[in-house]
Amino acid sequence: MPRRQQCRGSQQTCRAASSSTPLAAEPIQQDQASTNGAGDAAPTARLVAVVADGALSRLGRDIEVTSEAVLHHMATRLSFVDPGYQLEVYTDADLLDLDRQAAFMQSAAAARIVYAEGIQNGEAAKTLAEATGRAPTFVAFDCVPQLHALNRLGGLPSTDPGPWQQLQAGLPWTPAARAQELAKSIQTLWERHSSDDLVSLFLVLIDAFIVKVPRLDSLRASGPLALARMIKNCGPQIFACVNDPDCKAALDCLQSCSPTDQVCSYRCIVSHESQLLEDFSLCILQKHNCLGKSADIPALPDPPPMGSFRGRALSHDLAEALFIGWLGREEWSWRVVAGQNAAYDQFPCQYQIFYRGKAKRSLWYDPVFQVRTLDGRTVWRRRHYRVRRAEIPGTFHFSVLDNGVISKEFWRIVDVPDDLSWALFAYSGAASAAGQVYTGAVLCTPDGIWPADSQEERINRALRLSGIEPWELFRVDNSCCQGMPLGVPEKDAASNPAEQSLVLSAAPS
């Protein structure tokens, strides 16, 4: 497992945290399109990927992983979105083997999209070029120039467009303009080198050239009717935001992001949080849904919660005590050492605070995390979730108002060892009014230091149970966390917020 990094550079001043408002944690409508088994559906989208045999992927930050293994996992993740999305993976060695070459030729002939990565062998590149000549969409990364010259999106060259296509690209309603914009989005997703972004890259291509992807449908650009609804219902909030420099900067930043790019969008939001931005989003998105967006929580992956702890069946009370974790002995319940989601889990210095509320059986969750803003500041942010038990012990419904938009999430306690030395929590969520869905997981410890090497096998097993490979994790920088604004809010917390704490008293039954 990765080791803790040392603090680098000078200590930076921390700003006060922004708070957010909780919403009732009601059960969430799950995306039923993803619940069928992959074997029950005929392929609705066929893609082929070719990678260099044995080449290491850039996605392996702290754990070496081959590009072939990454692409096989991408095939699994695409099946979580829709079992009909089929990605077949080959290596350049397959293209040079007569038996495997025949299988590849057959797959390539049926594929609408071909993805190539790291192909440097000239003979393999020639075979690939010949086999995929009829594929309308071909994208190559880190390959020989011969393959990059063949890049095309829906039949339109994307690497070196001709003069007529360049002229058309200046007209926003033309296919050439859409292809050029799509090429920029795909390049951005590729350059971030994360598994979430690679999945998004494939989904964007499927959506553009094979079949509409339902989870991307709500993210398409809105027309003049949406603008009219915004002005009619939220004129004062719009006027206030566009006339405030920071709020206007947030809107400009969001406008620069692709509608499907959650990493870019959330980075803009956390960099420019303000009451005016919250009022703007609350009115346009949440109260009036002027853009007509909707989204359901993804059904897959759906890891089961752990079934027992310290030899006893997991109860609702015991599961809540696991969330509360180290609170009482520490000022926090857990510290995040790694996360899987590219948009939400990679912030530095993440503190999880779970605590009992004043009402019977109520539970609250306040994550506190550090943000290095787009303009170079270091600030702290805080959210305030309501937590409600789901049907099965170890599963929970979370809800929060995050910068004016309600997010609802379904969490599972996947595994916690008896000594509470680490915990793995998996989640899936939807910000319906923003049309966004997401999944992720966080690996936590009491002190922000990686678990002992002896725990690696168990942690990896829990990750894979959650549909996550260990190399997908982002290491959280816990090296420079001075000045964190912790504490439990008195207005919501019980007199003993760490009641039934496993580190302060006997475990609840």
One Martini backbone bead per residue (centre of mass of N, CA, C, O) as a GRO file, in nm:
protein
  509
    1MET     BB    1   0.101   0.032   0.014
    2PRO     BB    2   0.092   0.346   0.045
    3ARG     BB    3   0.261   0.619   0.163
    4ARG     BB    4   0.319   0.876   0.346
    5GLN     BB    5   0.344   1.201   0.300
    6GLN     BB    6   0.530   1.482   0.302
    7CYS     BB    7   0.565   1.795   0.376
    8ARG     BB    8   0.529   2.066   0.139
    9GLY     BB    9   0.607   2.358   0.200
   10SER     BB   10   0.424   2.606   0.305
   11GLN     BB   11   0.211   2.724   0.517
   12GLN     BB   12  -0.135   2.776   0.490
   13THR     BB   13  -0.403   2.963   0.499
   14CYS     BB   14  -0.715   2.924   0.646
   15ARG     BB   15  -1.043   2.911   0.579
   16ALA     BB   16  -1.351   2.920   0.625
   17ALA     BB   17  -1.615   2.730   0.632
   18SER     BB   18  -1.863   2.591   0.449
   19SER     BB   19  -2.199   2.537   0.456
   20SER     BB   20  -2.469   2.297   0.469
   21THR     BB   21  -2.790   2.158   0.394
   22PRO     BB   22  -3.011   1.937   0.505
   23LEU     BB   23  -3.200   1.655   0.409
   24ALA     BB   24  -3.417   1.431   0.378
   25ALA     BB   25  -3.349   1.078   0.406
   26GLU     BB   26  -3.459   0.935   0.141
   27PRO     BB   27  -3.535   0.721  -0.066
   28ILE     BB   28  -3.393   0.610  -0.374
   29GLN     BB   29  -3.414   0.608  -0.699
   30GLN     BB   30  -3.322   0.354  -0.900
   31ASP     BB   31  -3.144   0.238  -1.171
   32GLN     BB   32  -3.293  -0.012  -1.363
   33ALA     BB   33  -3.106  -0.041  -1.622
   34SER     BB   34  -2.861  -0.185  -1.433
   35THR     BB   35  -2.987  -0.476  -1.312
   36ASN     BB   36  -2.910  -0.652  -1.528
   37GLY     BB   37  -2.759  -0.898  -1.658
   38ALA     BB   38  -2.522  -0.930  -1.899
   39GLY     BB   39  -2.642  -1.210  -2.014
   40ASP     BB   40  -2.951  -1.084  -2.083
   41ALA     BB   41  -2.809  -0.900  -2.310
   42ALA     BB   42  -2.772  -0.756  -2.593
   43PRO     BB   43  -2.574  -0.577  -2.769
   44THR     BB   44  -2.577  -0.208  -2.809
   45ALA     BB   45  -2.250  -0.181  -2.777
   46ARG     BB   46  -1.957  -0.190  -2.978
   47LEU     BB   47  -1.621  -0.236  -2.864
   48VAL     BB   48  -1.267  -0.175  -2.935
   49ALA     BB   49  -0.952  -0.269  -2.784
   50VAL     BB   50  -0.599  -0.166  -2.820
   51VAL     BB   51  -0.297  -0.285  -2.670
   52ALA     BB   52  -0.004  -0.311  -2.523
   53ASP     BB   53   0.184  -0.566  -2.444
   54GLY     BB   54   0.260  -0.520  -2.100
   55ALA     BB   55   0.182  -0.240  -2.055
   56LEU     BB   56   0.181   0.032  -1.859
   57SER     BB   57  -0.031   0.224  -1.685
   58ARG     BB   58  -0.119   0.552  -1.586
   59LEU     BB   59  -0.335   0.462  -1.361
   60GLY     BB   60  -0.093   0.357  -1.189
   61ARG     BB   61   0.018   0.514  -0.918
   62ASP     BB   62   0.100   0.273  -0.678
   63ILE     BB   63   0.011   0.048  -0.889
   64GLU     BB   64   0.084  -0.184  -1.102
   65VAL     BB   65  -0.066  -0.175  -1.438
   66THR     BB   66  -0.206  -0.284  -1.709
   67SER     BB   67  -0.378  -0.192  -1.984
   68GLU     BB   68  -0.537  -0.451  -2.012
   69ALA     BB   69  -0.658  -0.455  -1.724
   70VAL     BB   70  -0.800  -0.186  -1.743
   71LEU     BB   71  -0.989  -0.256  -1.986
   72HIS     BB   72  -1.134  -0.491  -1.850
   73HIS     BB   73  -1.252  -0.310  -1.627
   74MET     BB   74  -1.407  -0.122  -1.814
   75ALA     BB   75  -1.602  -0.338  -1.908
   76THR     BB   76  -1.733  -0.372  -1.632
   77ARG     BB   77  -1.821  -0.073  -1.588
   78LEU     BB   78  -2.005  -0.059  -1.836
   79SER     BB   79  -2.200  -0.286  -1.732
   80PHE     BB   80  -2.313  -0.114  -1.499
   81VAL     BB   81  -2.463   0.083  -1.687
   82ASP     BB   82  -2.478  -0.146  -1.930
   83PRO     BB   83  -2.498  -0.473  -2.043
   84GLY     BB   84  -2.480  -0.377  -2.362
   85TYR     BB   85  -2.190  -0.283  -2.306
   86GLN     BB   86  -1.924  -0.380  -2.529
   87LEU     BB   87  -1.581  -0.463  -2.445
   88GLU     BB   88  -1.307  -0.548  -2.643
   89VAL     BB   89  -0.983  -0.701  -2.577
   90TYR     BB   90  -0.659  -0.626  -2.713
   91THR     BB   91  -0.342  -0.695  -2.849
   92ASP     BB   92  -0.069  -0.663  -3.047
   93ALA     BB   93  -0.011  -0.969  -3.032
   94ASP     BB   94  -0.282  -1.061  -3.155
   95LEU     BB   95  -0.224  -0.927  -3.442
   96LEU     BB   96   0.034  -1.145  -3.482
   97ASP     BB   97  -0.173  -1.373  -3.444
   98LEU     BB   98  -0.355  -1.572  -3.637
   99ASP     BB   99  -0.584  -1.658  -3.448
  100ARG     BB  100  -0.636  -1.378  -3.307
  101GLN     BB  101  -0.668  -1.209  -3.562
  102ALA     BB  102  -0.939  -1.322  -3.653
  103ALA     BB  103  -1.100  -1.227  -3.407
  104PHE     BB  104  -1.038  -0.930  -3.442
  105MET     BB  105  -1.155  -0.886  -3.725
  106GLN     BB  106  -1.444  -0.952  -3.642
  107SER     BB  107  -1.477  -0.734  -3.425
  108ALA     BB  108  -1.396  -0.482  -3.596
  109ALA     BB  109  -1.628  -0.512  -3.809
  110ALA     BB  110  -1.860  -0.460  -3.570
  111ALA     BB  111  -1.742  -0.197  -3.486
  112ARG     BB  112  -1.790   0.157  -3.412
  113ILE     BB  113  -1.551   0.147  -3.194
  114VAL     BB  114  -1.198   0.237  -3.171
  115TYR     BB  115  -0.932   0.167  -2.936
  116ALA     BB  116  -0.598   0.306  -2.891
  117GLU     BB  117  -0.295   0.198  -2.695
  118GLY     BB  118   0.051   0.204  -2.725
  119ILE     BB  119   0.114   0.165  -3.033
  120GLN     BB  120   0.454   0.076  -3.177
  121ASN     BB  121   0.407  -0.146  -3.371
  122GLY     BB  122   0.414  -0.149  -3.707
  123GLU     BB  123   0.263  -0.412  -3.784
  124ALA     BB  124   0.022  -0.371  -3.593
  125ALA     BB  125  -0.063  -0.096  -3.705
  126LYS     BB  126  -0.131  -0.195  -3.988
  127THR     BB  127  -0.349  -0.398  -3.908
  128LEU     BB  128  -0.529  -0.196  -3.761
  129ALA     BB  129  -0.583  -0.004  -3.998
  130GLU     BB  130  -0.715  -0.218  -4.186
  131ALA     BB  131  -0.942  -0.328  -3.983
  132THR     BB  132  -1.058  -0.008  -3.914
  133GLY     BB  133  -1.152   0.150  -4.176
  134ARG     BB  134  -1.485   0.126  -4.113
  135ALA     BB  135  -1.474   0.276  -3.863
  136PRO     BB  136  -1.615   0.572  -3.763
  137THR     BB  137  -1.450   0.532  -3.485
  138PHE     BB  138  -1.115   0.659  -3.398
  139VAL     BB  139  -0.887   0.621  -3.115
  140ALA     BB  140  -0.558   0.752  -3.032
  141PHE     BB  141  -0.298   0.673  -2.783
  142ASP     BB  142   0.031   0.658  -2.777
  143CYS     BB  143   0.101   0.632  -3.082
  144VAL     BB  144   0.170   0.608  -3.382
  145PRO     BB  145   0.130   0.836  -3.631
  146GLN     BB  146  -0.037   0.655  -3.820
  147LEU     BB  147  -0.282   0.642  -3.613
  148HIS     BB  148  -0.337   0.941  -3.552
  149ALA     BB  149  -0.419   1.005  -3.854
  150LEU     BB  150  -0.701   0.823  -3.809
  151ASN     BB  151  -0.857   1.003  -3.650
  152ARG     BB  152  -1.215   0.967  -3.571
  153LEU     BB  153  -1.557   1.116  -3.573
  154GLY     BB  154  -1.801   0.997  -3.744
  155GLY     BB  155  -1.585   1.027  -4.005
  156LEU     BB  156  -1.427   1.268  -3.881
  157PRO     BB  157  -1.154   1.427  -3.864
  158SER     BB  158  -0.947   1.503  -3.552
  159THR     BB  159  -0.640   1.575  -3.610
  160ASP     BB  160  -0.644   1.678  -3.946
  161PRO     BB  161  -0.828   1.891  -4.069
  162GLY     BB  162  -0.958   2.028  -4.324
  163PRO     BB  163  -1.053   2.326  -4.457
  164TRP     BB  164  -1.359   2.267  -4.466
  165GLN     BB  165  -1.383   2.165  -4.173
  166GLN     BB  166  -1.274   2.422  -4.040
  167LEU     BB  167  -1.503   2.600  -4.138
  168GLN     BB  168  -1.735   2.440  -4.007
  169ALA     BB  169  -1.628   2.461  -3.707
  170GLY     BB  170  -1.727   2.772  -3.691
  171LEU     BB  171  -2.012   2.625  -3.686
  172PRO     BB  172  -2.198   2.514  -3.416
  173TRP     BB  173  -2.421   2.327  -3.596
  174THR     BB  174  -2.207   2.143  -3.696
  175PRO     BB  175  -2.049   1.844  -3.709
  176ALA     BB  176  -1.761   1.961  -3.693
  177ALA     BB  177  -1.801   2.118  -3.428
  178ARG     BB  178  -1.884   1.876  -3.255
  179ALA     BB  179  -1.627   1.711  -3.304
  180GLN     BB  180  -1.428   1.917  -3.186
  181GLU     BB  181  -1.549   1.927  -2.901
  182LEU     BB  182  -1.526   1.625  -2.847
  183ALA     BB  183  -1.219   1.603  -2.876
  184LYS     BB  184  -1.156   1.779  -2.631
  185SER     BB  185  -1.299   1.609  -2.417
  186ILE     BB  186  -1.141   1.346  -2.463
  187GLN     BB  187  -0.861   1.459  -2.404
  188THR     BB  188  -0.919   1.545  -2.113
  189LEU     BB  189  -0.994   1.266  -2.004
  190TRP     BB  190  -0.726   1.129  -2.072
  191GLU     BB  191  -0.520   1.330  -1.918
  192ARG     BB  192  -0.621   1.244  -1.617
  193HIS     BB  193  -0.587   0.943  -1.547
  194SER     BB  194  -0.875   0.796  -1.486
  195SER     BB  195  -1.127   0.574  -1.453
  196ASP     BB  196  -1.367   0.764  -1.469
  197ASP     BB  197  -1.271   0.911  -1.731
  198LEU     BB  198  -1.262   0.658  -1.909
  199VAL     BB  199  -1.556   0.590  -1.889
  200SER     BB  200  -1.656   0.861  -1.999
  201LEU     BB  201  -1.529   0.835  -2.274
  202PHE     BB  202  -1.699   0.593  -2.366
  203LEU     BB  203  -1.980   0.717  -2.317
  204VAL     BB  204  -1.952   0.955  -2.510
  205LEU     BB  205  -1.914   0.781  -2.764
  206ILE     BB  206  -2.171   0.619  -2.748
  207ASP     BB  207  -2.366   0.864  -2.745
  208ALA     BB  208  -2.265   0.989  -3.026
  209PHE     BB  209  -2.240   0.687  -3.219
  210ILE     BB  210  -2.477   0.476  -3.114
  211VAL     BB  211  -2.618   0.542  -2.818
  212LYS     BB  212  -2.808   0.664  -2.587
  213VAL     BB  213  -2.723   0.777  -2.266
  214PRO     BB  214  -2.918   0.823  -2.002
  215ARG     BB  215  -2.708   0.965  -1.797
  216LEU     BB  216  -2.655   1.198  -2.034
  217ASP     BB  217  -2.925   1.333  -2.118
  218SER     BB  218  -2.937   1.568  -1.887
  219LEU     BB  219  -2.648   1.708  -2.002
  220ARG     BB  220  -2.759   1.860  -2.213
  221ALA     BB  221  -2.812   2.123  -2.378
  222SER     BB  222  -3.002   2.400  -2.344
  223GLY     BB  223  -3.256   2.593  -2.443
  224PRO     BB  224  -3.459   2.873  -2.468
  225LEU     BB  225  -3.672   2.773  -2.262
  226ALA     BB  226  -3.485   2.761  -2.019
  227LEU     BB  227  -3.412   3.059  -2.016
  228ALA     BB  228  -3.701   3.161  -1.971
  229ARG     BB  229  -3.743   3.020  -1.697
  230MET     BB  230  -3.516   3.157  -1.547
  231ILE     BB  231  -3.614   3.451  -1.575
  232LYS     BB  232  -3.898   3.413  -1.454
  233ASN     BB  233  -3.805   3.264  -1.166
  234CYS     BB  234  -3.470   3.392  -1.133
  235GLY     BB  235  -3.384   3.691  -1.174
  236PRO     BB  236  -3.253   3.792  -0.903
  237GLN     BB  237  -3.034   3.567  -0.888
  238ILE     BB  238  -2.897   3.629  -1.154
  239PHE     BB  239  -2.825   3.925  -1.106
  240ALA     BB  240  -2.654   3.881  -0.849
  241CYS     BB  241  -2.441   3.690  -0.974
  242VAL     BB  242  -2.340   3.856  -1.234
  243ASN     BB  243  -2.261   4.109  -1.021
  244ASP     BB  244  -2.059   3.903  -0.898
  245PRO     BB  245  -1.742   3.811  -0.931
  246ASP     BB  246  -1.743   3.520  -0.804
  247CYS     BB  247  -2.008   3.414  -0.925
  248LYS     BB  248  -1.929   3.467  -1.218
  249ALA     BB  249  -1.680   3.284  -1.213
  250ALA     BB  250  -1.837   3.025  -1.169
  251LEU     BB  251  -2.002   3.034  -1.432
  252ASP     BB  252  -1.761   3.045  -1.625
  253CYS     BB  253  -1.636   2.781  -1.533
  254LEU     BB  254  -1.880   2.596  -1.597
  255GLN     BB  255  -1.893   2.672  -1.902
  256SER     BB  256  -1.604   2.532  -1.963
  257CYS     BB  257  -1.747   2.273  -1.914
  258SER     BB  258  -1.843   1.982  -1.967
  259PRO     BB  259  -2.146   1.837  -1.900
  260THR     BB  260  -1.982   1.546  -1.827
  261ASP     BB  261  -1.780   1.707  -1.617
  262GLN     BB  262  -1.744   1.665  -1.281
  263VAL     BB  263  -1.464   1.758  -1.210
  264CYS     BB  264  -1.481   2.044  -1.321
  265SER     BB  265  -1.743   2.139  -1.180
  266TYR     BB  266  -1.657   2.091  -0.878
  267ARG     BB  267  -1.411   2.270  -0.885
  268CYS     BB  268  -1.565   2.530  -0.932
  269ILE     BB  269  -1.748   2.522  -0.683
  270VAL     BB  270  -1.526   2.498  -0.450
  271SER     BB  271  -1.377   2.767  -0.547
  272HIS     BB  272  -1.682   2.951  -0.547
  273GLU     BB  273  -1.819   2.964  -0.290
  274SER     BB  274  -2.158   3.091  -0.218
  275GLN     BB  275  -2.460   3.228  -0.153
  276LEU     BB  276  -2.524   3.315  -0.443
  277LEU     BB  277  -2.477   3.039  -0.574
  278GLU     BB  278  -2.685   2.888  -0.409
  279ASP     BB  279  -2.931   3.057  -0.492
  280PHE     BB  280  -2.910   3.005  -0.793
  281SER     BB  281  -2.931   2.689  -0.784
  282LEU     BB  282  -3.186   2.658  -0.614
  283CYS     BB  283  -3.376   2.796  -0.816
  284ILE     BB  284  -3.307   2.666  -1.098
  285LEU     BB  285  -3.277   2.358  -1.011
  286GLN     BB  286  -3.449   2.281  -0.750
  287LYS     BB  287  -3.723   2.447  -0.755
  288HIS     BB  288  -3.766   2.467  -1.102
  289ASN     BB  289  -3.618   2.302  -1.312
  290CYS     BB  290  -3.528   2.467  -1.581
  291LEU     BB  291  -3.355   2.220  -1.731
  292GLY     BB  292  -3.494   1.931  -1.698
  293LYS     BB  293  -3.362   1.748  -1.485
  294SER     BB  294  -3.249   1.400  -1.421
  295ALA     BB  295  -3.176   1.137  -1.164
  296ASP     BB  296  -3.057   0.816  -1.078
  297ILE     BB  297  -2.942   0.592  -0.887
  298PRO     BB  298  -2.720   0.363  -0.906
  299ALA     BB  299  -2.725   0.004  -0.888
  300LEU     BB  300  -2.425  -0.008  -0.994
  301PRO     BB  301  -2.261  -0.112  -0.769
  302ASP     BB  302  -2.368  -0.373  -0.501
  303PRO     BB  303  -2.248  -0.406  -0.218
  304PRO     BB  304  -2.233  -0.574   0.058
  305PRO     BB  305  -2.256  -0.569   0.374
  306MET     BB  306  -2.144  -0.638   0.652
  307GLY     BB  307  -2.246  -0.903   0.883
  308SER     BB  308  -2.008  -0.863   1.102
  309PHE     BB  309  -1.888  -0.788   1.452
  310ARG     BB  310  -1.716  -0.938   1.680
  311GLY     BB  311  -1.918  -1.202   1.632
  312ARG     BB  312  -2.163  -1.018   1.542
  313ALA     BB  313  -2.436  -0.921   1.423
  314LEU     BB  314  -2.536  -0.671   1.230
  315SER     BB  315  -2.662  -0.377   1.340
  316HIS     BB  316  -2.776  -0.066   1.339
  317ASP     BB  317  -2.622   0.034   1.589
  318LEU     BB  318  -2.346  -0.083   1.509
  319ALA     BB  319  -2.317   0.064   1.241
  320GLU     BB  320  -2.321   0.350   1.362
  321ALA     BB  321  -2.070   0.304   1.539
  322LEU     BB  322  -1.877   0.273   1.300
  323PHE     BB  323  -1.908   0.557   1.197
  324ILE     BB  324  -1.823   0.707   1.461
  325GLY     BB  325  -1.583   0.563   1.582
  326TRP     BB  326  -1.336   0.802   1.707
  327LEU     BB  327  -1.529   0.963   1.843
  328GLY     BB  328  -1.395   1.123   2.149
  329ARG     BB  329  -1.093   1.065   2.110
  330GLU     BB  330  -1.154   1.237   1.872
  331GLU     BB  331  -1.264   1.496   1.643
  332TRP     BB  332  -1.317   1.232   1.480
  333SER     BB  333  -1.395   0.940   1.311
  334TRP     BB  334  -1.243   0.984   1.027
  335ARG     BB  335  -0.979   0.932   0.783
  336VAL     BB  336  -0.889   0.985   0.462
  337VAL     BB  337  -0.663   0.798   0.235
  338ALA     BB  338  -0.880   0.699   0.010
  339GLY     BB  339  -1.021   0.722  -0.329
  340GLN     BB  340  -1.222   0.675  -0.632
  341ASN     BB  341  -1.340   0.948  -0.695
  342ALA     BB  342  -1.246   1.209  -0.903
  343ALA     BB  343  -1.438   1.445  -0.784
  344TYR     BB  344  -1.471   1.367  -0.441
  345ASP     BB  345  -1.196   1.184  -0.321
  346GLN     BB  346  -0.915   1.390  -0.365
  347PHE     BB  347  -0.905   1.558  -0.130
  348PRO     BB  348  -0.755   1.704   0.111
  349CYS     BB  349  -0.807   1.654   0.430
  350GLN     BB  350  -1.023   1.423   0.531
  351TYR     BB  351  -1.306   1.455   0.749
  352GLN     BB  352  -1.504   1.243   0.951
  353ILE     BB  353  -1.835   1.325   1.101
  354PHE     BB  354  -2.008   1.128   1.324
  355TYR     BB  355  -2.337   1.191   1.483
  356ARG     BB  356  -2.556   1.240   1.719
  357GLY     BB  357  -2.876   1.337   1.762
  358LYS     BB  358  -3.148   1.463   1.929
  359ALA     BB  359  -3.299   1.263   1.800
  360LYS     BB  360  -3.411   0.965   1.775
  361ARG     BB  361  -3.185   0.793   1.576
  362SER     BB  362  -3.008   1.019   1.492
  363LEU     BB  363  -2.788   1.110   1.209
  364TRP     BB  364  -2.473   1.264   1.131
  365TYR     BB  365  -2.275   1.418   0.851
  366ASP     BB  366  -1.938   1.577   0.851
  367PRO     BB  367  -1.748   1.683   0.603
  368VAL     BB  368  -1.398   1.772   0.599
  369PHE     BB  369  -1.218   1.979   0.355
  370GLN     BB  370  -0.966   2.046   0.129
  371VAL     BB  371  -0.897   2.331  -0.094
  372ARG     BB  372  -0.745   2.391  -0.411
  373THR     BB  373  -0.782   2.640  -0.591
  374LEU     BB  374  -0.771   2.779  -0.907
  375ASP     BB  375  -0.620   3.049  -0.761
  376GLY     BB  376  -0.434   2.912  -0.505
  377ARG     BB  377  -0.600   2.850  -0.269
  378THR     BB  378  -0.662   2.761   0.081
  379VAL     BB  379  -0.950   2.575   0.180
  380TRP     BB  380  -1.245   2.510   0.364
  381ARG     BB  381  -1.490   2.245   0.373
  382ARG     BB  382  -1.849   2.181   0.439
  383ARG     BB  383  -2.084   1.931   0.529
  384HIS     BB  384  -2.452   1.834   0.581
  385TYR     BB  385  -2.580   1.530   0.677
  386ARG     BB  386  -2.838   1.312   0.651
  387VAL     BB  387  -2.908   1.003   0.835
  388ARG     BB  388  -3.054   0.686   0.728
  389ARG     BB  389  -3.183   0.397   0.759
  390ALA     BB  390  -3.192   0.109   0.610
  391GLU     BB  391  -3.298  -0.206   0.588
  392ILE     BB  392  -3.003  -0.293   0.602
  393PRO     BB  393  -2.755  -0.346   0.788
  394GLY     BB  394  -2.508  -0.111   0.669
  395THR     BB  395  -2.729   0.077   0.542
  396PHE     BB  396  -2.774   0.411   0.381
  397HIS     BB  397  -2.928   0.732   0.386
  398PHE     BB  398  -2.832   1.026   0.215
  399SER     BB  399  -2.843   1.397   0.266
  400VAL     BB  400  -2.793   1.712   0.072
  401LEU     BB  401  -2.708   2.061   0.046
  402ASP     BB  402  -2.510   2.145  -0.242
  403ASN     BB  403  -2.505   2.439  -0.359
  404GLY     BB  404  -2.841   2.406  -0.411
  405VAL     BB  405  -2.815   2.083  -0.431
  406ILE     BB  406  -2.953   1.777  -0.417
  407SER     BB  407  -2.811   1.497  -0.251
  408LYS     BB  408  -2.832   1.140  -0.296
  409GLU     BB  409  -2.739   0.851  -0.093
  410PHE     BB  410  -2.582   0.519  -0.092
  411TRP     BB  411  -2.459   0.333   0.181
  412ARG     BB  412  -2.175   0.112   0.268
  413ILE     BB  413  -2.047  -0.121   0.492
  414VAL     BB  414  -1.801  -0.332   0.396
  415ASP     BB  415  -1.543  -0.285   0.607
  416VAL     BB  416  -1.430  -0.376   0.952
  417PRO     BB  417  -1.220  -0.422   1.183
  418ASP     BB  418  -1.204  -0.489   1.518
  419ASP     BB  419  -0.983  -0.238   1.567
  420LEU     BB  420  -1.047   0.012   1.378
  421SER     BB  421  -0.801   0.066   1.159
  422TRP     BB  422  -1.033   0.045   0.934
  423ALA     BB  423  -1.239   0.159   0.645
  424LEU     BB  424  -1.507   0.070   0.409
  425PHE     BB  425  -1.687   0.296   0.199
  426ALA     BB  426  -1.974   0.281  -0.005
  427TYR     BB  427  -2.112   0.468  -0.292
  428SER     BB  428  -2.420   0.617  -0.423
  429GLY     BB  429  -2.545   0.882  -0.652
  430ALA     BB  430  -2.771   1.183  -0.679
  431ALA     BB  431  -2.820   1.490  -0.874
  432SER     BB  432  -3.102   1.546  -1.019
  433ALA     BB  433  -3.111   1.860  -1.094
  434ALA     BB  434  -2.816   1.807  -1.246
  435GLY     BB  435  -2.797   1.511  -1.385
  436GLN     BB  436  -2.626   1.340  -1.166
  437VAL     BB  437  -2.397   1.064  -1.130
  438TYR     BB  438  -2.247   0.837  -0.876
  439THR     BB  439  -1.944   0.674  -0.755
  440GLY     BB  440  -1.781   0.519  -0.457
  441ALA     BB  441  -1.490   0.524  -0.224
  442VAL     BB  442  -1.361   0.493   0.120
  443LEU     BB  443  -1.054   0.497   0.290
  444CYS     BB  444  -1.008   0.452   0.644
  445THR     BB  445  -0.861   0.614   0.935
  446PRO     BB  446  -0.777   0.753   1.242
  447ASP     BB  447  -0.481   0.912   1.119
  448GLY     BB  448  -0.418   0.907   0.791
  449ILE     BB  449  -0.280   0.630   0.780
  450TRP     BB  450  -0.188   0.363   0.648
  451PRO     BB  451  -0.234   0.059   0.657
  452ALA     BB  452  -0.119  -0.225   0.713
  453ASP     BB  453   0.018  -0.466   0.517
  454SER     BB  454  -0.157  -0.702   0.648
  455GLN     BB  455  -0.436  -0.564   0.512
  456GLU     BB  456  -0.432  -0.575   0.199
  457GLU     BB  457  -0.601  -0.824   0.123
  458ARG     BB  458  -0.865  -0.732   0.260
  459ILE     BB  459  -0.898  -0.465   0.114
  460ASN     BB  460  -0.901  -0.576  -0.177
  461ARG     BB  461  -1.151  -0.749  -0.136
  462ALA     BB  462  -1.344  -0.512  -0.070
  463LEU     BB  463  -1.304  -0.357  -0.330
  464ARG     BB  464  -1.395  -0.583  -0.530
  465LEU     BB  465  -1.679  -0.604  -0.406
  466SER     BB  466  -1.716  -0.286  -0.514
  467GLY     BB  467  -1.584  -0.268  -0.813
  468ILE     BB  468  -1.273  -0.227  -0.722
  469GLU     BB  469  -0.953  -0.137  -0.789
  470PRO     BB  470  -0.668  -0.049  -0.629
  471TRP     BB  471  -0.558   0.144  -0.868
  472GLU     BB  472  -0.806   0.360  -0.845
  473LEU     BB  473  -0.688   0.505  -0.620
  474PHE     BB  474  -0.666   0.795  -0.431
  475ARG     BB  475  -0.437   0.971  -0.274
  476VAL     BB  476  -0.440   1.137   0.023
  477ASP     BB  477  -0.339   1.448   0.143
  478ASN     BB  478  -0.212   1.444   0.497
  479SER     BB  479   0.037   1.663   0.551
  480CYS     BB  480  -0.141   1.963   0.548
  481CYS     BB  481  -0.383   2.015   0.825
  482GLN     BB  482  -0.390   2.284   0.939
  483GLY     BB  483  -0.684   2.436   1.069
  484MET     BB  484  -0.917   2.257   1.109
  485PRO     BB  485  -1.282   2.278   1.110
  486LEU     BB  486  -1.418   2.140   1.359
  487GLY     BB  487  -1.671   1.998   1.515
  488VAL     BB  488  -1.993   2.004   1.674
  489PRO     BB  489  -2.305   2.102   1.624
  490GLU     BB  490  -2.530   2.203   1.862
  491LYS     BB  491  -2.812   2.211   1.705
  492ASP     BB  492  -2.784   1.877   1.632
  493ALA     BB  493  -2.651   1.761   1.874
  494ALA     BB  494  -2.603   1.566   2.113
  495SER     BB  495  -2.484   1.560   2.427
  496ASN     BB  496  -2.371   1.269   2.309
  497PRO     BB  497  -2.235   1.221   2.001
  498ALA     BB  498  -2.068   0.938   2.100
  499GLU     BB  499  -2.275   0.740   2.145
  500GLN     BB  500  -2.168   0.415   2.154
  501SER     BB  501  -1.879   0.402   2.143
  502LEU     BB  502  -1.623   0.173   2.066
  503VAL     BB  503  -1.379   0.347   2.219
  504LEU     BB  504  -1.556   0.414   2.507
  505SER     BB  505  -1.733   0.147   2.488
  506ALA     BB  506  -1.944  -0.077   2.463
  507ALA     BB  507  -2.090  -0.247   2.238
  508PRO     BB  508  -2.356  -0.255   2.064
  509SER     BB  509  -2.639  -0.467   1.976
   0.00000   0.00000   0.00000
